[in-house]
Amino acid sequence: MAETGADTGIPEGEQPRSLWVVMFALVIAMLLAMLDNMIVGTAMPTIVGELGGLEHLSWVVTGYTLATAASTPIWGKLGDLYGRKGVFMTSIVIFLVGSALSGMAQDMGQLIGFRAVQGLGAGGLMVGVMSIIGELVPARERGKYQGMMGGVMALAMIGGPLVGGSITDNWGWRWSFYINLPLGVVALLAVSAVLHLPKKPHRGRIDYFGAALLTVGITAIVLVTSWGGSEYAWDSVVIMTLIGLGVAALAGFLFWERRAAEPVVPLHMFRSRNFSLISVISFASGFVMFGATLFLPLYQQSVQGASATNSGLLLMPMLGAVLAVSMVAGWVTSSTGRYKVFPLIGSALSVVGLVLLSRMDTDTSRSTAGVYMAVLGAGMGCLMQITILVAQNSVETKDMGVASSTSTLTRSLGSSFGVALMGALFNSRVQEVMAERAGSLGTKVTEQSAQLDAASLAKLPEAARDAYQHAVSAGIHGAFLLGAVVAGVSLIAAAFVKEVPLREGETSAATAPSDGEAPGEAEESTVEAV
């Protein structure tokens, strides 16, 4: 065999070019998954204006989120069992079918159903990207590529609302979905032509009963965090029933997985100290990141007087720091092989950033808030992709898919809990302060929701508006302090992470035959030179 670069089976001069073609396709796939909710969120008012169904609007997002979260671990397991390339391409096709159907929806019911199809594909996109990087690139070199993906996620959060608004204004809301089609086709063609991963011997059948139990449990959790305190009271029959159903399903799942021949989530992974600890850190990073991106724009709009568009732009100090630090952390990890410092620094910066943000009040300037956000963003940048890298390095290659999907799922669940718990604390504090400062009028204003849009805020008398600004400041104080406590748990977990050396020159491709190759032949080829 020709001398290879980084054990990928590609001649040294050819490997980078072909590998970057694959990375380009993976970046597109990640953008599809990350941008979609951001773009569609901006188009929602226009969609409701044409299709009606305002009372079901939340399900356009909830249906997508549910399908993504529930399918994530199953996509990871399918890739481990049957090969990542075919499973990944299938997820792209499902996502594109859901996008096309969503663009053609004629009523809100159809749109919700088609968005669920989209979400089903999106779960496979995110897991597939990380698993394929894990299989293509040795762990020692993986940091810079996964850091790049972290940058893509931050870029999507910055640009999504702007792109969505532009598309809706100039082309119509249906193009918020149709725009996915040409991008997805490019990714599909690039993956099909260039990516060649080892052919997987079928190790067994998917554990359908375990998958069903896990799906029910995840669905119940997401619904509780989505509906609790908004659609239904936390102590309502619906929420308590969902909590009971979720606990029972997950308990049954854990019992069943111990006996399953091919478990959806192999519990032996959690015997690794690093894998268990990094799962805690991943949960905490999701809790903090998505909670912050929800409440910061609300503070900027209601207290600092920013418009909806400008409030998105004012998040750039945080998201820009995430993008820059994520890429730097990846490159440093690849260069030095050391990674423990990043969960430690990232968690510490997150605690500091959240404490600083909790101190904001009605007199805090935008520049000061920007500095506080940048501190939090730097912390998040240290954590976002390092968690995936450590999770993958803690398991055998055959479990790369479920390790990636478990890390992705814990972050998703963390974001759901972050939005729910920080939201509950925020709402409670806002209603309390409004009652103190504005009496019965304050209670009436926030009776239905503690989160007022710009139009509702403008209609309030000046005294009530001033009371609401103080109430929001008090609300984010409690919400961000809760986030700081969770980030503190992440810091404790990071202190116990053991710096296990990253595997060098070893990928799945070096241990299993490629498509059409017999064992013992040229088993290392992973990407075709172009």
Rosetta blueprint (number, residue, H / E / L):
1 M L
2 A L
3 E L
4 T E
5 G L
6 A L
7 D L
8 T L
9 G L
10 I L
11 P E
12 E L
13 G L
14 E L
15 Q H
16 P H
17 R H
18 S H
19 L H
20 W H
21 V H
22 V H
23 M H
24 F H
25 A H
26 L H
27 V H
28 I H
29 A H
30 M H
31 L H
32 L H
33 A H
34 M H
35 L H
36 D H
37 N H
38 M H
39 I H
40 V H
41 G H
42 T H
43 A H
44 M H
45 P H
46 T H
47 I H
48 V H
49 G H
50 E H
51 L H
52 G L
53 G L
54 L H
55 E H
56 H H
57 L L
58 S H
59 W H
60 V H
61 V H
62 T H
63 G H
64 Y H
65 T H
66 L H
67 A H
68 T H
69 A H
70 A H
71 S H
72 T H
73 P H
74 I H
75 W H
76 G H
77 K H
78 L H
79 G H
80 D H
81 L H
82 Y H
83 G L
84 R H
85 K H
86 G H
87 V H
88 F H
89 M H
90 T H
91 S H
92 I H
93 V H
94 I H
95 F H
96 L H
97 V H
98 G H
99 S H
100 A H
101 L H
102 S H
103 G H
104 M L
105 A L
106 Q L
107 D L
108 M H
109 G H
110 Q H
111 L H
112 I H
113 G H
114 F H
115 R H
116 A H
117 V H
118 Q H
119 G H
120 L H
121 G H
122 A H
123 G H
124 G H
125 L H
126 M H
127 V H
128 G H
129 V H
130 M H
131 S H
132 I H
133 I H
134 G H
135 E H
136 L H
137 V L
138 P L
139 A H
140 R H
141 E H
142 R H
143 G H
144 K H
145 Y H
146 Q H
147 G H
148 M H
149 M H
150 G H
151 G H
152 V H
153 M H
154 A H
155 L H
156 A H
157 M H
158 I H
159 G H
160 G H
161 P H
162 L H
163 V H
164 G H
165 G H
166 S H
167 I H
168 T H
169 D H
170 N H
171 W H
172 G L
173 W L
174 R L
175 W H
176 S H
177 F H
178 Y H
179 I L
180 N H
181 L H
182 P H
183 L H
184 G H
185 V H
186 V H
187 A H
188 L H
189 L H
190 A H
191 V H
192 S H
193 A H
194 V H
195 L E
196 H L
197 L L
198 P E
199 K L
200 K L
201 P L
202 H L
203 R L
204 G L
205 R L
206 I L
207 D L
208 Y H
209 F H
210 G H
211 A H
212 A H
213 L H
214 L H
215 T H
216 V H
217 G H
218 I H
219 T H
220 A H
221 I H
222 V H
223 L H
224 V H
225 T H
226 S H
227 W H
228 G E
229 G L
230 S L
231 E L
232 Y E
233 A L
234 W L
235 D L
236 S L
237 V H
238 V H
239 I H
240 M H
241 T H
242 L H
243 I H
244 G H
245 L H
246 G H
247 V H
248 A H
249 A H
250 L H
251 A H
252 G H
253 F H
254 L H
255 F H
256 W H
257 E H
258 R L
259 R L
260 A L
261 A L
262 E L
263 P L
264 V L
265 V L
266 P L
267 L H
268 H H
269 M H
270 F H
271 R H
272 S L
273 R H
274 N H
275 F H
276 S H
277 L H
278 I H
279 S H
280 V H
281 I H
282 S H
283 F H
284 A H
285 S H
286 G H
287 F H
288 V H
289 M H
290 F H
291 G H
292 A H
293 T H
294 L H
295 F H
296 L H
297 P H
298 L H
299 Y H
300 Q H
301 Q H
302 S H
303 V L
304 Q L
305 G L
306 A L
307 S L
308 A H
309 T H
310 N H
311 S H
312 G H
313 L H
314 L L
315 L L
316 M H
317 P H
318 M H
319 L H
320 G H
321 A H
322 V H
323 L H
324 A H
325 V H
326 S H
327 M H
328 V H
329 A H
330 G H
331 W H
332 V H
333 T H
334 S H
335 S H
336 T H
337 G L
338 R L
339 Y L
340 K L
341 V H
342 F H
343 P H
344 L H
345 I H
346 G H
347 S H
348 A H
349 L H
350 S H
351 V H
352 V H
353 G H
354 L H
355 V H
356 L H
357 L H
358 S H
359 R L
360 M L
361 D L
362 T L
363 D L
364 T L
365 S L
366 R H
367 S H
368 T H
369 A H
370 G H
371 V H
372 Y H
373 M H
374 A H
375 V H
376 L H
377 G H
378 A H
379 G H
380 M H
381 G H
382 C H
383 L H
384 M L
385 Q L
386 I H
387 T H
388 I H
389 L H
390 V H
391 A H
392 Q H
393 N H
394 S L
395 V L
396 E L
397 T H
398 K H
399 D H
400 M H
401 G H
402 V H
403 A H
404 S H
405 S H
406 T H
407 S H
408 T H
409 L H
410 T H
411 R H
412 S H
413 L H
414 G H
415 S H
416 S H
417 F H
418 G H
419 V H
420 A H
421 L H
422 M H
423 G H
424 A H
425 L H
426 F H
427 N H
428 S H
429 R H
430 V H
431 Q H
432 E H
433 V H
434 M H
435 A H
436 E H
437 R H
438 A H
439 G H
440 S H
441 L H
442 G H
443 T H
444 K H
445 V H
446 T L
447 E L
448 Q L
449 S L
450 A L
451 Q L
452 L L
453 D L
454 A H
455 A H
456 S H
457 L H
458 A H
459 K L
460 L L
461 P L
462 E H
463 A H
464 A H
465 R H
466 D H
467 A H
468 Y H
469 Q H
470 H H
471 A H
472 V H
473 S H
474 A H
475 G H
476 I H
477 H H
478 G H
479 A H
480 F H
481 L H
482 L H
483 G H
484 A H
485 V H
486 V H
487 A H
488 G H
489 V H
490 S H
491 L H
492 I H
493 A H
494 A H
495 A H
496 F L
497 V L
498 K L
499 E L
500 V L
501 P L
502 L L
503 R L
504 E L
505 G L
506 E L
507 T L
508 S H
509 A H
510 A H
511 T L
512 A L
513 P L
514 S E
515 D L
516 G L
517 E L
518 A L
519 P L
520 G L
521 E L
522 A L
523 E L
524 E L
525 S L
526 T L
527 V E
528 E L
529 A L
530 V L
